[in-house]
Amino acid sequence: MEYKNIKQGYFFSRPNRFIAHVEIDGREEICHVKNTGRCQELLTAGVLVYLEKSDNPKRKTQYSLVAVQKGRMLVNMDSQAPNKVVAEWLQEKEPFGKILVLRPECRYGTSRFDFYMETAAEKAFIEVKGVTLEENGVVRFPDAPTERGIKHLQELVRCRQEGYTAIMIFVVQLGGARYFEPNRAHIRFTAALRKAHAAGVKIIARECMVTETSLCLGKALKIRL
């Protein structure tokens, strides 16, 4: 996926989950943050950020914050991007075989999964999670408690029990990681992920190739549960 009209800026502050104050071309601007997670290790005062300028004159904010420089690493923090790059990957690479049906936002039980997919061999529900938390080359999910994430894992187990293929894809929105693991500070999610894996849910983690103007899915990462 590609972004249009990207500008560099410098992060000042984040008064709430949805907006940030940044400096762009020497002016302070209020921008939309395309990630409601905490991202405290990314959004530090003075850090270099990349913003997409909107061509919609009716928007309250002209810019959306999509990426941040973390040392030598560029991290995409657009929470809408993981679903887009997975859709591209599924359609272009067909990693599970030739796709006959691919539907986004498909309801199952009391959950809505990111994709429903059919091939000649299987019917599958797929949930996608974006990962931005990194420390010394280790990437982890989640960065904050997520009841919704736990519920999705429990529903994926139900899917598997009822004969569907169930897949959880962790899209690591950076490159160069060593491996993925659940964030063990969040005990319930870690336990739910391990239980889902034991029940036959496929757990996939893939890093991304990130530039200031693009994002695409890259190689598979080792997973340590």
CYANA upper distance limits for C-alpha pairs under 8 A (distance plus 0.5 A):
  1 MET  CA     81 ALA  CA      8.33
  1 MET  CA     84 LYS  CA      7.48
  1 MET  CA     85 VAL  CA      6.81
  1 MET  CA     88 GLU  CA      8.40
  1 MET  CA    214 SER  CA      6.13
  1 MET  CA    215 LEU  CA      5.90
  1 MET  CA    216 CYS  CA      6.68
  2 GLU  CA    213 THR  CA      6.20
  2 GLU  CA    214 SER  CA      4.76
  2 GLU  CA    215 LEU  CA      7.00
  3 TYR  CA     52 GLU  CA      7.37
  3 TYR  CA    213 THR  CA      5.44
  3 TYR  CA    214 SER  CA      6.39
  4 LYS  CA     52 GLU  CA      7.00
  4 LYS  CA     53 LYS  CA      8.07
  4 LYS  CA    213 THR  CA      7.40
  5 ASN  CA     52 GLU  CA      6.20
  5 ASN  CA     53 LYS  CA      6.13
  5 ASN  CA     54 SER  CA      8.38
  6 ILE  CA     50 TYR  CA      7.02
  6 ILE  CA     51 LEU  CA      5.96
  6 ILE  CA     52 GLU  CA      5.04
  6 ILE  CA     53 LYS  CA      6.82
  6 ILE  CA    212 GLU  CA      7.78
  6 ILE  CA    213 THR  CA      7.05
  7 LYS  CA     24 ILE  CA      8.08
  7 LYS  CA     50 TYR  CA      6.23
  7 LYS  CA     51 LEU  CA      5.71
  7 LYS  CA     52 GLU  CA      6.83
  7 LYS  CA     53 LYS  CA      7.69
  8 GLN  CA     24 ILE  CA      7.15
  8 GLN  CA     48 LEU  CA      7.59
  8 GLN  CA     49 VAL  CA      6.43
  8 GLN  CA     50 TYR  CA      5.25
  8 GLN  CA     51 LEU  CA      6.80
  9 GLY  CA     22 VAL  CA      6.75
  9 GLY  CA     23 GLU  CA      5.80
  9 GLY  CA     24 ILE  CA      5.13
  9 GLY  CA     25 ASP  CA      7.79
  9 GLY  CA     48 LEU  CA      6.41
  9 GLY  CA     49 VAL  CA      5.72
  9 GLY  CA     50 TYR  CA      6.60
  9 GLY  CA     51 LEU  CA      7.66
 10 TYR  CA     22 VAL  CA      5.85
 10 TYR  CA     23 GLU  CA      5.55
 10 TYR  CA     24 ILE  CA      7.34
 10 TYR  CA     45 ALA  CA      8.46
 10 TYR  CA     46 GLY  CA      5.88
 10 TYR  CA     47 VAL  CA      6.03
 10 TYR  CA     48 LEU  CA      5.25
 10 TYR  CA     49 VAL  CA      6.14
 11 PHE  CA     20 ALA  CA      7.93
 11 PHE  CA     21 HIS  CA      6.90
 11 PHE  CA     22 VAL  CA      4.98
 11 PHE  CA     23 GLU  CA      7.05
 11 PHE  CA     43 LEU  CA      7.38
 11 PHE  CA     44 THR  CA      7.53
 11 PHE  CA     45 ALA  CA      6.20
 11 PHE  CA     46 GLY  CA      5.67
 11 PHE  CA     47 VAL  CA      5.98
 11 PHE  CA     48 LEU  CA      7.04
 11 PHE  CA     49 VAL  CA      6.97
 12 PHE  CA     20 ALA  CA      7.86
 12 PHE  CA     21 HIS  CA      5.82
 12 PHE  CA     22 VAL  CA      5.67
 12 PHE  CA     23 GLU  CA      7.68
 12 PHE  CA     44 THR  CA      8.23
 12 PHE  CA     45 ALA  CA      5.66
 12 PHE  CA     46 GLY  CA      6.52
 13 SER  CA     20 ALA  CA      6.18
 13 SER  CA     21 HIS  CA      5.73
 13 SER  CA     22 VAL  CA      7.72
 13 SER  CA     43 LEU  CA      8.45
 13 SER  CA     44 THR  CA      8.38
 13 SER  CA     45 ALA  CA      7.12
 14 ARG  CA     19 ILE  CA      6.58
 14 ARG  CA     20 ALA  CA      4.75
 14 ARG  CA     21 HIS  CA      6.73
 15 PRO  CA     19 ILE  CA      7.28
 15 PRO  CA     20 ALA  CA      7.03
 16 ASN  CA     20 ALA  CA      7.98
 17 ARG  CA     33 VAL  CA      7.71
 17 ARG  CA     35 ASN  CA      8.15
 17 ARG  CA     36 THR  CA      5.61
 17 ARG  CA     37 GLY  CA      7.76
 17 ARG  CA     38 ARG  CA      8.07
 18 PHE  CA     32 HIS  CA      6.31
 18 PHE  CA     33 VAL  CA      5.66
 18 PHE  CA     34 LYS  CA      7.84
 18 PHE  CA     35 ASN  CA      8.02
 18 PHE  CA     36 THR  CA      6.83
 19 ILE  CA     30 ILE  CA      7.09
 19 ILE  CA     31 CYS  CA      6.00
 19 ILE  CA     32 HIS  CA      5.12
 19 ILE  CA     33 VAL  CA      5.71
 20 ALA  CA     30 ILE  CA      6.21
 20 ALA  CA     31 CYS  CA      5.89
 20 ALA  CA     32 HIS  CA      7.00
 20 ALA  CA     33 VAL  CA      6.93
 21 HIS  CA     28 GLU  CA      7.17
 21 HIS  CA     29 GLU  CA      6.24
 21 HIS  CA     30 ILE  CA      5.20
 21 HIS  CA     31 CYS  CA      6.88
 22 VAL  CA     28 GLU  CA      6.08
 22 VAL  CA     29 GLU  CA      5.87
 22 VAL  CA     30 ILE  CA      6.89
 22 VAL  CA     31 CYS  CA      7.64
 23 GLU  CA     27 ARG  CA      5.78
 23 GLU  CA     28 GLU  CA      4.93
 23 GLU  CA     29 GLU  CA      6.54
 24 ILE  CA     28 GLU  CA      6.83
 24 ILE  CA     29 GLU  CA      7.26
 30 ILE  CA     61 THR  CA      6.90
 30 ILE  CA     63 TYR  CA      8.15
 31 CYS  CA     61 THR  CA      5.98
 31 CYS  CA     62 GLN  CA      7.18
 31 CYS  CA     63 TYR  CA      5.40
 31 CYS  CA     64 SER  CA      5.95
 31 CYS  CA     65 LEU  CA      7.10
 32 HIS  CA     61 THR  CA      6.87
 32 HIS  CA     63 TYR  CA      6.70
 32 HIS  CA     64 SER  CA      5.07
 32 HIS  CA     65 LEU  CA      6.63
 33 VAL  CA     64 SER  CA      6.32
 33 VAL  CA     65 LEU  CA      5.57
 33 VAL  CA     66 VAL  CA      7.85
 33 VAL  CA     78 ASP  CA      8.45
 34 LYS  CA     64 SER  CA      6.98
 34 LYS  CA     65 LEU  CA      6.63
 34 LYS  CA     66 VAL  CA      6.86
 34 LYS  CA     77 MET  CA      7.41
 34 LYS  CA     78 ASP  CA      5.39
 34 LYS  CA     79 SER  CA      6.36
 34 LYS  CA     80 GLN  CA      7.94
 35 ASN  CA     77 MET  CA      6.67
 35 ASN  CA     78 ASP  CA      6.18
 35 ASN  CA     79 SER  CA      5.53
 36 THR  CA     79 SER  CA      8.42
 37 GLY  CA    143 ASP  CA      7.88
 37 GLY  CA    144 ALA  CA      7.77
 38 ARG  CA    143 ASP  CA      7.65
 38 ARG  CA    144 ALA  CA      7.66
 39 CYS  CA     43 LEU  CA      6.68
 39 CYS  CA    132 THR  CA      8.14
 39 CYS  CA    133 LEU  CA      8.05
 39 CYS  CA    143 ASP  CA      8.17
 40 GLN  CA     44 THR  CA      7.41
 41 GLU  CA    133 LEU  CA      8.29
 42 LEU  CA     68 VAL  CA      7.36
 42 LEU  CA     69 GLN  CA      8.40
 42 LEU  CA     70 LYS  CA      7.07
 43 LEU  CA     47 VAL  CA      7.31
 43 LEU  CA     68 VAL  CA      8.05
 47 VAL  CA     68 VAL  CA      7.80
 47 VAL  CA     69 GLN  CA      7.25
 47 VAL  CA     70 LYS  CA      8.29
 48 LEU  CA     68 VAL  CA      6.53
 48 LEU  CA     69 GLN  CA      5.98
 49 VAL  CA     65 LEU  CA      7.58
 49 VAL  CA     66 VAL  CA      8.25
 49 VAL  CA     67 ALA  CA      6.26
 49 VAL  CA     68 VAL  CA      4.80
 49 VAL  CA     69 GLN  CA      6.64
 50 TYR  CA     65 LEU  CA      6.55
 50 TYR  CA     66 VAL  CA      6.45
 50 TYR  CA     67 ALA  CA      5.57
 50 TYR  CA     68 VAL  CA      6.61
 50 TYR  CA    212 GLU  CA      7.12
 51 LEU  CA     63 TYR  CA      6.40
 51 LEU  CA     64 SER  CA      5.77
 51 LEU  CA     65 LEU  CA      4.90
 51 LEU  CA     66 VAL  CA      6.08
 51 LEU  CA     67 ALA  CA      7.55
 52 GLU  CA     63 TYR  CA      5.96
 52 GLU  CA     64 SER  CA      5.70
 52 GLU  CA     65 LEU  CA      7.04
 52 GLU  CA     66 VAL  CA      7.34
 53 LYS  CA     62 GLN  CA      6.17
 53 LYS  CA     63 TYR  CA      5.01
 53 LYS  CA     64 SER  CA      7.08
 54 SER  CA     59 ARG  CA      8.31
 54 SER  CA     62 GLN  CA      5.92
 54 SER  CA     63 TYR  CA      6.46
 54 SER  CA     64 SER  CA      8.12
 55 ASP  CA     62 GLN  CA      8.36
 56 ASN  CA     62 GLN  CA      8.37
 57 PRO  CA     62 GLN  CA      8.36
 65 LEU  CA     77 MET  CA      8.36
 65 LEU  CA     78 ASP  CA      8.03
 66 VAL  CA     76 ASN  CA      6.44
 66 VAL  CA     77 MET  CA      5.96
 66 VAL  CA     78 ASP  CA      5.46
 67 ALA  CA     74 LEU  CA      7.46
 67 ALA  CA     75 VAL  CA      6.02
 67 ALA  CA     76 ASN  CA      4.72
 67 ALA  CA     77 MET  CA      5.82
 67 ALA  CA     78 ASP  CA      7.55
 67 ALA  CA    212 GLU  CA      7.59
 68 VAL  CA     74 LEU  CA      6.45
 68 VAL  CA     75 VAL  CA      5.87
 68 VAL  CA     76 ASN  CA      7.03
 68 VAL  CA     77 MET  CA      7.81
 69 GLN  CA     73 MET  CA      6.46
 69 GLN  CA     74 LEU  CA      5.15
 69 GLN  CA     75 VAL  CA      6.72
 70 LYS  CA     74 LEU  CA      6.44
 70 LYS  CA     75 VAL  CA      7.31
 73 MET  CA    174 LEU  CA      7.74
 73 MET  CA    175 GLY  CA      7.96
 74 LEU  CA    174 LEU  CA      6.87
 74 LEU  CA    175 GLY  CA      8.38
 74 LEU  CA    210 VAL  CA      7.08
 74 LEU  CA    211 THR  CA      7.64
 74 LEU  CA    212 GLU  CA      8.42
 75 VAL  CA    132 THR  CA      7.42
 75 VAL  CA    173 GLN  CA      6.40
 75 VAL  CA    174 LEU  CA      5.43
 75 VAL  CA    210 VAL  CA      7.57
 76 ASN  CA    132 THR  CA      8.03
 76 ASN  CA    173 GLN  CA      5.73
 76 ASN  CA    174 LEU  CA      6.95
 76 ASN  CA    210 VAL  CA      7.29
 76 ASN  CA    215 LEU  CA      8.22
 77 MET  CA    132 THR  CA      7.15
 77 MET  CA    173 GLN  CA      7.41
 78 ASP  CA     82 PRO  CA      8.43
 79 SER  CA    130 GLY  CA      7.05
 80 GLN  CA     84 LYS  CA      7.43
 81 ALA  CA     85 VAL  CA      6.74
 81 ALA  CA    215 LEU  CA      8.27
 82 PRO  CA     86 VAL  CA      6.62
 82 PRO  CA    128 VAL  CA      7.41
 82 PRO  CA    129 LYS  CA      7.51
 82 PRO  CA    130 GLY  CA      6.17
 82 PRO  CA    171 VAL  CA      6.35
 82 PRO  CA    173 GLN  CA      8.18
 83 ASN  CA     87 ALA  CA      6.60
 83 ASN  CA    114 ASP  CA      7.77
 83 ASN  CA    128 VAL  CA      6.93
 84 LYS  CA     88 GLU  CA      6.83
 85 VAL  CA     89 TRP  CA      6.58
 85 VAL  CA    215 LEU  CA      7.67
 85 VAL  CA    216 CYS  CA      6.11
 85 VAL  CA    217 LEU  CA      6.51
 86 VAL  CA     90 LEU  CA      6.53
 86 VAL  CA    128 VAL  CA      8.42
 86 VAL  CA    217 LEU  CA      7.56
 87 ALA  CA     91 GLN  CA      6.67
 88 GLU  CA     92 GLU  CA      6.34
 89 TRP  CA     93 LYS  CA      5.91
 89 TRP  CA     94 GLU  CA      7.52
 89 TRP  CA     95 PRO  CA      8.38
 89 TRP  CA    217 LEU  CA      7.29
 90 LEU  CA     94 GLU  CA      5.35
 90 LEU  CA     95 PRO  CA      6.90
 90 LEU  CA     96 PHE  CA      8.43
 90 LEU  CA     99 ILE  CA      8.48
 91 GLN  CA     99 ILE  CA      7.80
 94 GLU  CA     98 LYS  CA      6.18
 94 GLU  CA     99 ILE  CA      7.10
 96 PHE  CA    119 THR  CA      8.02
 97 GLY  CA    119 THR  CA      6.75
 97 GLY  CA    120 ALA  CA      8.24
 98 LYS  CA    119 THR  CA      6.34
 98 LYS  CA    120 ALA  CA      7.85
 99 ILE  CA    117 MET  CA      7.53
 99 ILE  CA    118 GLU  CA      6.50
 99 ILE  CA    119 THR  CA      5.32
 99 ILE  CA    120 ALA  CA      8.23
100 LEU  CA    117 MET  CA      8.08
100 LEU  CA    118 GLU  CA      5.98
100 LEU  CA    119 THR  CA      5.73
100 LEU  CA    120 ALA  CA      7.72
101 VAL  CA    116 TYR  CA      8.13
101 VAL  CA    117 MET  CA      5.89
101 VAL  CA    118 GLU  CA      5.37
101 VAL  CA    119 THR  CA      7.52
102 LEU  CA    115 PHE  CA      7.24
102 LEU  CA    116 TYR  CA      6.22
102 LEU  CA    117 MET  CA      5.02
102 LEU  CA    118 GLU  CA      7.09
103 ARG  CA    115 PHE  CA      5.99
103 ARG  CA    116 TYR  CA      5.62
103 ARG  CA    117 MET  CA      6.99
104 PRO  CA    113 PHE  CA      8.21
104 PRO  CA    114 ASP  CA      5.94
104 PRO  CA    115 PHE  CA      4.87
104 PRO  CA    116 TYR  CA      6.93
105 GLU  CA    112 ARG  CA      6.42
105 GLU  CA    113 PHE  CA      6.03
105 GLU  CA    114 ASP  CA      5.14
105 GLU  CA    115 PHE  CA      6.17
105 GLU  CA    116 TYR  CA      8.20
106 CYS  CA    112 ARG  CA      5.91
106 CYS  CA    113 PHE  CA      5.81
106 CYS  CA    114 ASP  CA      6.92
106 CYS  CA    115 PHE  CA      6.44
106 CYS  CA    116 TYR  CA      6.46
107 ARG  CA    111 SER  CA      6.32
107 ARG  CA    112 ARG  CA      4.64
107 ARG  CA    113 PHE  CA      6.58
108 TYR  CA    112 ARG  CA      6.46
108 TYR  CA    113 PHE  CA      7.59
108 TYR  CA    155 GLU  CA      8.42
109 GLY  CA    155 GLU  CA      7.98
111 SER  CA    151 LYS  CA      8.26
111 SER  CA    152 HIS  CA      7.25
111 SER  CA    155 GLU  CA      7.53
113 PHE  CA    125 PHE  CA      7.16
113 PHE  CA    126 ILE  CA      6.73
113 PHE  CA    127 GLU  CA      5.86
113 PHE  CA    152 HIS  CA      8.17
114 ASP  CA    125 PHE  CA      8.34
114 ASP  CA    126 ILE  CA      6.47
114 ASP  CA    127 GLU  CA      5.57
114 ASP  CA    128 VAL  CA      6.87
115 PHE  CA    125 PHE  CA      6.40
115 PHE  CA    126 ILE  CA      5.52
115 PHE  CA    127 GLU  CA      7.14
116 TYR  CA    123 LYS  CA      8.06
116 TYR  CA    124 ALA  CA      6.27
116 TYR  CA    125 PHE  CA      5.16
116 TYR  CA    126 ILE  CA      6.72
117 MET  CA    123 LYS  CA      6.36
117 MET  CA    124 ALA  CA      5.60
117 MET  CA    125 PHE  CA      6.88
117 MET  CA    126 ILE  CA      8.14
118 GLU  CA    122 GLU  CA      6.37
118 GLU  CA    123 LYS  CA      5.00
118 GLU  CA    124 ALA  CA      6.75
119 THR  CA    123 LYS  CA      7.02
122 GLU  CA    164 TYR  CA      7.73
122 GLU  CA    165 THR  CA      7.15
123 LYS  CA    164 TYR  CA      6.07
123 LYS  CA    165 THR  CA      6.47
124 ALA  CA    164 TYR  CA      5.96
124 ALA  CA    165 THR  CA      4.85
124 ALA  CA    166 ALA  CA      6.07
124 ALA  CA    167 ILE  CA      7.73
125 PHE  CA    156 LEU  CA      7.96
125 PHE  CA    159 CYS  CA      7.98
125 PHE  CA    164 TYR  CA      7.71
125 PHE  CA    165 THR  CA      6.94
125 PHE  CA    166 ALA  CA      5.65
125 PHE  CA    167 ILE  CA      6.80
126 ILE  CA    166 ALA  CA      6.64
126 ILE  CA    167 ILE  CA      5.26
126 ILE  CA    168 MET  CA      6.39
126 ILE  CA    169 ILE  CA      7.80
127 GLU  CA    152 HIS  CA      7.98
127 GLU  CA    167 ILE  CA      6.88
127 GLU  CA    168 MET  CA      5.50
127 GLU  CA    169 ILE  CA      6.74
128 VAL  CA    168 MET  CA      6.51
128 VAL  CA    169 ILE  CA      5.34
128 VAL  CA    170 PHE  CA      6.45
128 VAL  CA    171 VAL  CA      7.52
129 LYS  CA    168 MET  CA      8.22
129 LYS  CA    169 ILE  CA      6.81
129 LYS  CA    170 PHE  CA      5.40
129 LYS  CA    171 VAL  CA      6.53
130 GLY  CA    170 PHE  CA      6.40
130 GLY  CA    171 VAL  CA      5.35
130 GLY  CA    172 VAL  CA      6.56
130 GLY  CA    173 GLN  CA      7.16
131 VAL  CA    139 VAL  CA      7.72
131 VAL  CA    140 ARG  CA      7.30
131 VAL  CA    141 PHE  CA      6.49
131 VAL  CA    142 PRO  CA      7.90
131 VAL  CA    170 PHE  CA      7.01
131 VAL  CA    171 VAL  CA      6.33
131 VAL  CA    172 VAL  CA      5.11
131 VAL  CA    173 GLN  CA      6.37
132 THR  CA    139 VAL  CA      7.81
132 THR  CA    140 ARG  CA      8.26
132 THR  CA    172 VAL  CA      6.82
132 THR  CA    173 GLN  CA      6.24
132 THR  CA    174 LEU  CA      7.70
133 LEU  CA    139 VAL  CA      6.12
133 LEU  CA    140 ARG  CA      6.08
133 LEU  CA    141 PHE  CA      7.33
133 LEU  CA    142 PRO  CA      8.23
133 LEU  CA    143 ASP  CA      6.83
134 GLU  CA    138 VAL  CA      6.01
134 GLU  CA    139 VAL  CA      4.85
134 GLU  CA    140 ARG  CA      6.93
134 GLU  CA    177 ALA  CA      8.42
135 GLU  CA    139 VAL  CA      7.01
137 GLY  CA    176 GLY  CA      7.53
137 GLY  CA    177 ALA  CA      5.04
137 GLY  CA    178 ARG  CA      5.62
137 GLY  CA    179 TYR  CA      7.67
138 VAL  CA    177 ALA  CA      6.44
138 VAL  CA    178 ARG  CA      6.22
138 VAL  CA    179 TYR  CA      5.93
138 VAL  CA    180 PHE  CA      6.51
138 VAL  CA    181 GLU  CA      7.95
139 VAL  CA    172 VAL  CA      7.93
139 VAL  CA    177 ALA  CA      7.13
139 VAL  CA    178 ARG  CA      8.33
139 VAL  CA    179 TYR  CA      6.92
139 VAL  CA    180 PHE  CA      5.40
139 VAL  CA    181 GLU  CA      6.98
140 ARG  CA    180 PHE  CA      6.31
140 ARG  CA    181 GLU  CA      5.68
140 ARG  CA    182 PRO  CA      5.71
140 ARG  CA    183 ASN  CA      5.56
141 PHE  CA    181 GLU  CA      7.60
141 PHE  CA    182 PRO  CA      5.66
141 PHE  CA    183 ASN  CA      5.69
142 PRO  CA    146 THR  CA      7.65
142 PRO  CA    182 PRO  CA      7.51
142 PRO  CA    183 ASN  CA      6.38
142 PRO  CA    186 HIS  CA      7.95
142 PRO  CA    189 PHE  CA      8.49
143 ASP  CA    183 ASN  CA      7.69
144 ALA  CA    186 HIS  CA      8.12
145 PRO  CA    186 HIS  CA      6.91
145 PRO  CA    189 PHE  CA      8.47
146 THR  CA    150 ILE  CA      7.02
146 THR  CA    189 PHE  CA      7.93
147 GLU  CA    151 LYS  CA      6.69
148 ARG  CA    152 HIS  CA      6.71
149 GLY  CA    153 LEU  CA      6.93
149 GLY  CA    189 PHE  CA      7.77
150 ILE  CA    154 GLN  CA      6.84
150 ILE  CA    188 ARG  CA      7.98
150 ILE  CA    189 PHE  CA      6.06
150 ILE  CA    192 ALA  CA      6.70
150 ILE  CA    193 LEU  CA      8.39
151 LYS  CA    155 GLU  CA      6.67
152 HIS  CA    156 LEU  CA      6.60
153 LEU  CA    157 VAL  CA      6.86
153 LEU  CA    168 MET  CA      8.44
153 LEU  CA    192 ALA  CA      6.94
153 LEU  CA    193 LEU  CA      7.10
153 LEU  CA    196 ALA  CA      6.73
154 GLN  CA    158 ARG  CA      7.05
154 GLN  CA    192 ALA  CA      7.62
154 GLN  CA    196 ALA  CA      7.59
155 GLU  CA    159 CYS  CA      6.77
156 LEU  CA    160 ARG  CA      6.77
156 LEU  CA    166 ALA  CA      6.02
156 LEU  CA    167 ILE  CA      7.91
156 LEU  CA    196 ALA  CA      7.83
156 LEU  CA    201 VAL  CA      7.27
157 VAL  CA    161 GLN  CA      6.71
157 VAL  CA    166 ALA  CA      7.79
157 VAL  CA    196 ALA  CA      6.19
157 VAL  CA    199 ALA  CA      6.81
157 VAL  CA    200 GLY  CA      8.05
157 VAL  CA    201 VAL  CA      6.97
158 ARG  CA    162 GLU  CA      6.74
159 CYS  CA    163 GLY  CA      7.02
159 CYS  CA    164 TYR  CA      5.82
159 CYS  CA    165 THR  CA      7.57
159 CYS  CA    166 ALA  CA      6.73
160 ARG  CA    164 TYR  CA      5.47
160 ARG  CA    165 THR  CA      6.24
160 ARG  CA    166 ALA  CA      6.17
160 ARG  CA    199 ALA  CA      7.93
160 ARG  CA    200 GLY  CA      7.23
160 ARG  CA    201 VAL  CA      7.18
165 THR  CA    201 VAL  CA      7.77
165 THR  CA    202 LYS  CA      8.46
166 ALA  CA    200 GLY  CA      8.18
166 ALA  CA    201 VAL  CA      5.54
166 ALA  CA    202 LYS  CA      6.69
167 ILE  CA    201 VAL  CA      6.16
167 ILE  CA    202 LYS  CA      5.16
167 ILE  CA    203 ILE  CA      6.61
167 ILE  CA    204 ILE  CA      7.97
168 MET  CA    201 VAL  CA      7.66
168 MET  CA    202 LYS  CA      6.63
168 MET  CA    203 ILE  CA      5.54
168 MET  CA    204 ILE  CA      6.65
169 ILE  CA    203 ILE  CA      6.69
169 ILE  CA    204 ILE  CA      5.23
169 ILE  CA    205 ALA  CA      6.25
169 ILE  CA    206 ARG  CA      8.18
170 PHE  CA    203 ILE  CA      8.34
170 PHE  CA    204 ILE  CA      6.57
170 PHE  CA    205 ALA  CA      5.06
170 PHE  CA    206 ARG  CA      6.99
171 VAL  CA    205 ALA  CA      6.54
171 VAL  CA    206 ARG  CA      5.97
171 VAL  CA    207 GLU  CA      6.65
171 VAL  CA    208 CYS  CA      7.72
171 VAL  CA    217 LEU  CA      8.12
172 VAL  CA    205 ALA  CA      7.47
172 VAL  CA    206 ARG  CA      6.44
172 VAL  CA    207 GLU  CA      5.03
172 VAL  CA    208 CYS  CA      6.56
173 GLN  CA    207 GLU  CA      6.83
173 GLN  CA    208 CYS  CA      5.93
173 GLN  CA    209 MET  CA      8.46
173 GLN  CA    210 VAL  CA      7.83
174 LEU  CA    207 GLU  CA      6.55
174 LEU  CA    208 CYS  CA      5.77
174 LEU  CA    209 MET  CA      7.12
174 LEU  CA    210 VAL  CA      6.61
175 GLY  CA    207 GLU  CA      6.05
175 GLY  CA    208 CYS  CA      5.90
175 GLY  CA    209 MET  CA      6.28
175 GLY  CA    210 VAL  CA      7.37
176 GLY  CA    207 GLU  CA      8.09
177 ALA  CA    207 GLU  CA      7.76
177 ALA  CA    221 LEU  CA      8.17
178 ARG  CA    221 LEU  CA      7.65
178 ARG  CA    222 LYS  CA      7.90
179 TYR  CA    221 LEU  CA      5.94
179 TYR  CA    222 LYS  CA      5.31
179 TYR  CA    223 ILE  CA      6.33
179 TYR  CA    224 ARG  CA      7.71
180 PHE  CA    205 ALA  CA      7.27
180 PHE  CA    221 LEU  CA      7.01
180 PHE  CA    222 LYS  CA      6.67
180 PHE  CA    223 ILE  CA      5.37
180 PHE  CA    224 ARG  CA      6.75
181 GLU  CA    223 ILE  CA      6.28
181 GLU  CA    224 ARG  CA      5.48
181 GLU  CA    225 LEU  CA      6.25
182 PRO  CA    189 PHE  CA      8.15
182 PRO  CA    190 THR  CA      6.05
182 PRO  CA    193 LEU  CA      8.21
182 PRO  CA    224 ARG  CA      8.29
182 PRO  CA    225 LEU  CA      7.05
183 ASN  CA    187 ILE  CA      8.41
183 ASN  CA    190 THR  CA      7.25
184 ARG  CA    190 THR  CA      6.47
186 HIS  CA    190 THR  CA      6.83
187 ILE  CA    191 ALA  CA      6.65
188 ARG  CA    192 ALA  CA      6.60
189 PHE  CA    193 LEU  CA      6.59
190 THR  CA    194 ARG  CA      6.80
190 THR  CA    225 LEU  CA      8.35
191 ALA  CA    195 LYS  CA      6.63
192 ALA  CA    196 ALA  CA      6.56
193 LEU  CA    197 HIS  CA      6.70
193 LEU  CA    225 LEU  CA      8.39
194 ARG  CA    198 ALA  CA      6.73
194 ARG  CA    225 LEU  CA      6.94
195 LYS  CA    199 ALA  CA      6.69
196 ALA  CA    200 GLY  CA      6.99
196 ALA  CA    201 VAL  CA      5.86
197 HIS  CA    201 VAL  CA      5.46
197 HIS  CA    202 LYS  CA      6.96
197 HIS  CA    203 ILE  CA      7.17
204 ILE  CA    220 ALA  CA      7.93
204 ILE  CA    221 LEU  CA      8.41
204 ILE  CA    223 ILE  CA      8.30
205 ALA  CA    220 ALA  CA      6.36
205 ALA  CA    221 LEU  CA      5.94
205 ALA  CA    222 LYS  CA      7.85
205 ALA  CA    223 ILE  CA      7.48
206 ARG  CA    217 LEU  CA      7.22
206 ARG  CA    218 GLY  CA      6.60
206 ARG  CA    219 LYS  CA      6.01
206 ARG  CA    220 ALA  CA      4.73
206 ARG  CA    221 LEU  CA      5.83
207 GLU  CA    217 LEU  CA      6.81
207 GLU  CA    218 GLY  CA      5.72
207 GLU  CA    219 LYS  CA      6.32
207 GLU  CA    220 ALA  CA      6.95
207 GLU  CA    221 LEU  CA      7.13
208 CYS  CA    215 LEU  CA      7.09
208 CYS  CA    216 CYS  CA      6.08
208 CYS  CA    217 LEU  CA      5.01
208 CYS  CA    218 GLY  CA      5.15
208 CYS  CA    219 LYS  CA      7.89
209 MET  CA    215 LEU  CA      6.29
209 MET  CA    216 CYS  CA      5.94
209 MET  CA    217 LEU  CA      6.79
209 MET  CA    218 GLY  CA      6.29
210 VAL  CA    214 SER  CA      6.58
210 VAL  CA    215 LEU  CA      5.34
210 VAL  CA    216 CYS  CA      7.41
211 THR  CA    215 LEU  CA      6.94
